[in-house]
Amino acid sequence: MHHNSNLQHEIPITGCTVVESWIKEGEHDKSQNFGFNFPDGTWCIGMKVDNDEVWQSIKQGDVKGFSLEGFFTELSDEYLAEQEIEKIMRELTTELNS
């Protein structure tokens, strides 16, 4: 559903496609190249906008963001705990190797 988006959770739009998606991690995350200062864990996306009307609205500052249509599920506490353990293990391994 990378091409299903809308404005204000109401107005369906065409000509907009999600082309990249990442979770902000660390102080050198690429989101800072775009002038953002998000907390770690923020979900970021890059969109290709081929809709001239929407692009004009973005450039004029009328559009601050998009709503994405999709199927999203909450992460279980068990999954989050596993991710935290893996992160700690990576950091520990890096520290021991240096």
Backbone as a printed PyTorch tensor [residue, N CA C, xyz], in Angstrom:
tensor([[[ 0.8290, -1.2030,  0.0000],
         [ 0.0000,  0.0000,  0.0000],
         [ 0.8640,  1.2550,  0.0000]],

        [[ 2.0610,  1.1850, -0.5640],
         [ 3.0070,  2.2860, -0.5670],
         [ 2.5310,  3.4900, -1.3780]],

        [[ 1.4720,  3.3370, -2.1380],
         [ 0.9640,  4.4440, -2.9530],
         [-0.3890,  4.9630, -2.4620]],

        [[-0.8480,  4.4790, -1.3240],
         [-2.1320,  4.9300, -0.7700],
         [-1.8860,  5.9340,  0.3420]],

        [[-2.1910,  7.1890,  0.0750],
         [-2.0260,  8.2230,  1.0880],
         [-3.1710,  9.2180,  0.9680]],

        [[-3.3030, 10.0420,  1.9800],
         [-4.3610, 11.0540,  1.9660],
         [-3.9120, 12.2640,  2.7710]],

        [[-4.6650, 13.3200,  2.6410],
         [-4.4060, 14.5490,  3.4010],
         [-5.4530, 14.6810,  4.4950]],

        [[-5.0000, 15.0690,  5.6730],
         [-5.8960, 15.3040,  6.8140],
         [-6.7400, 14.0780,  7.1780]],

        [[-6.2670, 12.8960,  6.8690],
         [-6.9930, 11.6460,  7.1410],
         [-8.3300, 11.5830,  6.4120]],

        [[-8.5450, 12.4360,  5.4210],
         [-9.8470, 12.5030,  4.7670],
         [-9.7780, 12.5440,  3.2450]],

        [[-8.8280, 13.2800,  2.6950],
         [-8.8360, 13.5810,  1.2630],
         [-7.8700, 12.6320,  0.5460]],

        [[-8.3990, 11.6370, -0.1730],
         [-7.5110, 10.7300, -0.9050],
         [-6.7330, 11.4950, -1.9770]],

        [[-5.4580, 11.1510, -2.1420],
         [-4.6430, 11.7860, -3.1710],
         [-3.9590, 10.7020, -4.0080]],

        [[-3.6440, 11.0570, -5.2280],
         [-2.9200, 10.1460, -6.1090],
         [-1.5900, 10.7750, -6.4710]],

        [[-0.7050,  9.9680, -7.0210],
         [ 0.5780, 10.4930, -7.4730],
         [ 1.6000, 10.6560, -6.3760]],

        [[ 1.4100,  9.9990, -5.2540],
         [ 2.3620, 10.0600, -4.1460],
         [ 2.7270,  8.6230, -3.7590]],

        [[ 4.0270,  8.3510, -3.6980],
         [ 4.4900,  6.9950, -3.4350],
         [ 5.5880,  7.0070, -2.3810]],

        [[ 5.4760,  6.1300, -1.4020],
         [ 6.5350,  5.9640, -0.4170],
         [ 7.7040,  5.2790, -1.1210]],

        [[ 8.8830,  5.9060, -1.0790],
         [10.0560,  5.3460, -1.7390],
         [11.1330,  4.8910, -0.7550]],

        [[11.0180,  5.3090,  0.4900],
         [11.9480,  4.8240,  1.5100],
         [11.2990,  4.9340,  2.8800]],

        [[11.7660,  4.1060,  3.7840],
         [11.2140,  4.0600,  5.1260],
         [12.3260,  3.6160,  6.0670]],

        [[12.4650,  4.3220,  7.2020],
         [13.4950,  3.9500,  8.1630],
         [13.1060,  4.4230,  9.5500]],

        [[13.7410,  3.8370, 10.5290],
         [13.5630,  4.2390, 11.9260],
         [14.7850,  5.0650, 12.3160]],

        [[14.5480,  6.2540, 12.8380],
         [15.6370,  7.1530, 13.2240],
         [16.4430,  6.5170, 14.3480]],

        [[17.7530,  6.3930, 14.1010],
         [18.6460,  5.8000, 15.0960],
         [19.9260,  6.6190, 15.1870]],

        [[20.1880,  7.1700, 16.3130],
         [21.4600,  7.8460, 16.5500],
         [21.4860,  9.2840, 16.0740]],

        [[22.5570,  9.9550, 16.4760],
         [22.6690, 11.3840, 16.2080],
         [23.0750, 11.7090, 14.7830]],

        [[23.5140, 10.7170, 14.0080],
         [23.9390, 10.9660, 12.6340],
         [22.9360, 10.4010, 11.6290]],

        [[21.6960, 10.2890, 12.0310],
         [20.6490,  9.7610, 11.1560],
         [20.3980, 10.7120,  9.9950]],

        [[20.0380, 10.1550,  8.8410],
         [19.8410, 10.9740,  7.6470],
         [18.6910, 11.9730,  7.7930]],

        [[17.7780, 11.7700,  8.7370],
         [16.6840, 12.7280,  8.9230],
         [17.2260, 14.1140,  9.2650]],

        [[18.4040, 14.1610,  9.8920],
         [19.0020, 15.4540, 10.2290],
         [19.4630, 16.1930,  8.9750]],

        [[19.7580, 15.4560,  7.8990],
         [20.1150, 16.1030,  6.6360],
         [18.9430, 16.9100,  6.0700]],

        [[17.7360, 16.5570,  6.4960],
         [16.5400, 17.2520,  6.0420],
         [16.0890, 18.3190,  7.0330]],

        [[16.8810, 18.5550,  8.0760],
         [16.5790, 19.6040,  9.0390],
         [15.7020, 19.1740, 10.2020]],

        [[15.5360, 17.8700, 10.3950],
         [14.7010, 17.3840, 11.4880],
         [15.5630, 16.9730, 12.6720]],

        [[14.9850, 17.0680, 13.8550],
         [15.6530, 16.6210, 15.0700],
         [14.6890, 15.7210, 15.8370]],

        [[14.4250, 14.5520, 15.2850],
         [13.4850, 13.6080, 15.8760],
         [14.1570, 12.7810, 16.9580]],

        [[13.3690, 12.2950, 17.9160],
         [13.9440, 11.3590, 18.8900],
         [14.2060, 10.0040, 18.2270]],

        [[15.1740,  9.2570, 18.7660],
         [15.4240,  7.9080, 18.2660],
         [14.1320,  7.1030, 18.3390]],

        [[13.9330,  6.2500, 17.3370],
         [12.7300,  5.4280, 17.2810],
         [11.6320,  6.0170, 16.4140]],

        [[11.8150,  7.2570, 15.9380],
         [10.8120,  7.8840, 15.0820],
         [10.8070,  7.2150, 13.7100]],

        [[ 9.6210,  6.9040, 13.2040],
         [ 9.4900,  6.3140, 11.8770],
         [ 9.5120,  7.4430, 10.8550]],

        [[10.4140,  7.3780,  9.9060],
         [10.5410,  8.3850,  8.8620],
         [10.2700,  7.7390,  7.5100]],

        [[ 9.7070,  8.5080,  6.5990],
         [ 9.5260,  8.0230,  5.2350],
         [ 9.9370,  9.1070,  4.2550]],

        [[10.3120,  8.6800,  3.0780],
         [10.5470,  9.5900,  1.9640],
         [ 9.4790,  9.3010,  0.9200]],

        [[ 8.8910, 10.3490,  0.3790],
         [ 7.8410, 10.1740, -0.6210],
         [ 8.2200, 10.8500, -1.9220]],

        [[ 7.8590, 10.2230, -3.0110],
         [ 7.9620, 10.8120, -4.3440],
         [ 6.5850, 11.3850, -4.6540]],

        [[ 6.5350, 12.6860, -4.9320],
         [ 5.2670, 13.3630, -5.1970],
         [ 5.2180, 13.7560, -6.6710]],

        [[ 4.3980, 13.0510, -7.4380],
         [ 4.2150, 13.3390, -8.8610],
         [ 2.9120, 14.0860, -9.1280]],

        [[ 2.2030, 14.4350, -8.0800],
         [ 0.9440, 15.1650, -8.1920],
         [ 1.2640, 16.6580, -8.0940]],

        [[ 1.1340, 17.3800, -9.2240],
         [ 1.5210, 18.7990, -9.2550],
         [ 0.7530, 19.6510, -8.2490]],

        [[-0.5250, 19.3810, -8.0710],
         [-1.3440, 20.1620, -7.1310],
         [-0.8600, 19.9440, -5.6900]],

        [[-0.6190, 18.7110, -5.3280],
         [-0.1200, 18.4090, -3.9790],
         [ 1.2740, 18.9970, -3.8000]],

        [[ 2.1370, 18.8800, -4.8140],
         [ 3.4990, 19.4140, -4.7130],
         [ 3.4780, 20.9260, -4.5020]],

        [[ 2.6070, 21.6350, -5.2090],
         [ 2.4820, 23.0910, -5.0140],
         [ 2.0650, 23.3980, -3.5840]],

        [[ 1.1100, 22.6330, -3.0610],
         [ 0.6440, 22.8450, -1.6850],
         [ 1.7590, 22.6040, -0.6770]],

        [[ 2.6040, 21.6120, -0.9640],
         [ 3.7420, 21.3350, -0.0850],
         [ 4.7100, 22.5090, -0.1160]],

        [[ 5.0700, 22.9520, -1.3030],
         [ 6.0250, 24.0480, -1.4390],
         [ 5.5040, 25.3480, -0.8220]],

        [[ 4.1900, 25.5540, -0.8400],
         [ 3.5980, 26.7600, -0.2500],
         [ 3.4730, 26.6450,  1.2640]],

        [[ 3.7440, 25.4590,  1.8010],
         [ 3.6530, 25.2600,  3.2450],
         [ 2.2720, 24.8820,  3.7360]],

        [[ 1.3500, 24.6200,  2.8020],
         [-0.0080, 24.2410,  3.1970],
         [-0.0870, 22.8030,  3.6960]],

        [[ 0.8040, 21.9490,  3.2080],
         [ 0.8250, 20.5420,  3.6070],
         [ 2.0350, 20.3220,  4.5010]],

        [[ 1.7940, 19.8420,  5.6970],
         [ 2.8760, 19.5840,  6.6460],
         [ 3.1730, 18.0940,  6.7580]],

        [[ 2.2770, 17.2490,  6.2760],
         [ 2.4860, 15.8050,  6.3740],
         [ 1.3760, 15.0550,  5.6590]],

        [[ 1.5750, 13.7570,  5.5510],
         [ 0.6350, 12.8750,  4.8880],
         [ 0.1270, 11.8470,  5.8790]],

        [[-1.0320, 11.3100,  5.5770],
         [-1.5220, 10.1340,  6.2820],
         [-1.2820,  8.9540,  5.3570]],

        [[-0.8180,  7.8540,  5.9160],
         [-0.5720,  6.6630,  5.1240],
         [-1.6500,  5.6390,  5.4110]],

        [[-2.1130,  5.0130,  4.3690],
         [-3.0540,  3.9240,  4.5150],
         [-2.2380,  2.6480,  4.6620]],

        [[-2.5890,  1.8030,  5.5950],
         [-1.8380,  0.5650,  5.7540],
         [-2.4020, -0.2740,  6.8740]],

        [[-1.7830, -1.3980,  7.0560],
         [-2.1430, -2.3150,  8.1240],
         [-1.0000, -2.2980,  9.1220]],

        [[-1.2510, -1.7970, 10.3120],
         [-0.2160, -1.6490, 11.3150],
         [-0.6230, -2.4230, 12.5620]],

        [[ 0.3450, -3.0420, 13.1930],
         [ 0.0750, -3.7810, 14.4180],
         [ 1.0190, -3.2890, 15.4960]],

        [[ 0.5780, -3.4090, 16.7140],
         [ 1.4190, -3.0220, 17.8330],
         [ 2.4850, -4.0850, 18.0490]],

        [[ 3.6560, -3.6580, 18.4600],
         [ 4.7180, -4.5980, 18.7800],
         [ 4.4950, -5.1310, 20.1870]],

        [[ 4.6850, -6.4120, 20.3520],
         [ 4.4970, -7.0170, 21.6670],
         [ 5.6270, -6.5980, 22.6060]],

        [[ 5.3400, -6.6420, 23.8860],
         [ 6.3600, -6.3410, 24.8930],
         [ 7.5330, -7.3050, 24.7650]],

        [[ 7.2370, -8.5690, 24.4360],
         [ 8.2910, -9.5730, 24.2790],
         [ 9.2180, -9.1980, 23.1220]],

        [[ 8.6620, -8.7710, 21.9990],
         [ 9.4630, -8.3800, 20.8560],
         [10.3320, -7.1690, 21.1990]],

        [[ 9.7420, -6.1790, 21.8610],
         [10.4980, -4.9860, 22.2430],
         [11.6340, -5.3320, 23.1950]],

        [[11.3860, -6.2520, 24.1280],
         [12.4300, -6.6790, 25.0640],
         [13.5650, -7.3730, 24.3070]],

        [[13.2160, -8.2130, 23.3230],
         [14.2410, -8.8880, 22.5230],
         [15.0790, -7.8670, 21.7540]],

        [[14.4460, -6.8520, 21.2140],
         [15.1590, -5.8130, 20.4670],
         [16.1190, -5.0620, 21.3770]],

        [[15.6970, -4.7890, 22.6010],
         [16.5420, -4.0720, 23.5570],
         [17.7460, -4.9250, 23.9390]],

        [[17.5280, -6.2100, 24.1350],
         [18.6350, -7.1210, 24.4710],
         [19.6220, -7.1840, 23.3130]],

        [[19.1020, -7.2840, 22.0790],
         [19.9880, -7.3220, 20.9090],
         [20.8060, -6.0370, 20.7960]],

        [[20.1910, -4.9040, 21.0750],
         [20.9000, -3.6220, 21.0100],
         [22.0270, -3.5900, 22.0510]],

        [[21.7200, -4.0110, 23.2590],
         [22.7250, -4.0290, 24.3240],
         [23.8640, -4.9730, 23.9520]],

        [[23.5380, -6.1240, 23.3770],
         [24.5730, -7.0780, 22.9760],
         [25.4650, -6.4980, 21.8790]],

        [[24.8920, -5.7880, 20.9130],
         [25.6860, -5.1520, 19.8600],
         [26.6240, -4.1090, 20.4590]],

        [[26.0890, -3.2890, 21.3640],
         [26.9170, -2.2580, 21.9940],
         [28.0430, -2.8830, 22.8130]],

        [[27.7280, -3.9340, 23.5380],
         [28.7310, -4.6190, 24.3540],
         [29.8070, -5.2480, 23.4740]],

        [[29.4050, -5.8950, 22.3990],
         [30.3600, -6.5060, 21.4630],
         [31.2600, -5.4410, 20.8560]],

        [[30.6850, -4.3360, 20.4530],
         [31.4850, -3.2460, 19.8860],
         [32.4940, -2.7360, 20.8960]],

        [[32.0620, -2.5670, 22.1250],
         [32.9490, -2.0510, 23.1670],
         [34.0690, -3.0470, 23.4720]],

        [[33.7320, -4.3250, 23.5250],
         [34.7510, -5.3410, 23.8100],
         [35.7500, -5.4810, 22.6670]],

        [[35.3190, -5.2320, 21.4370],
         [36.2030, -5.3460, 20.2860],
         [37.0960, -4.1240, 20.1010]],

        [[36.7940, -3.0370, 20.7870],
         [37.6080, -1.8290, 20.5900],
         [38.6860, -1.6720, 21.6250]]])
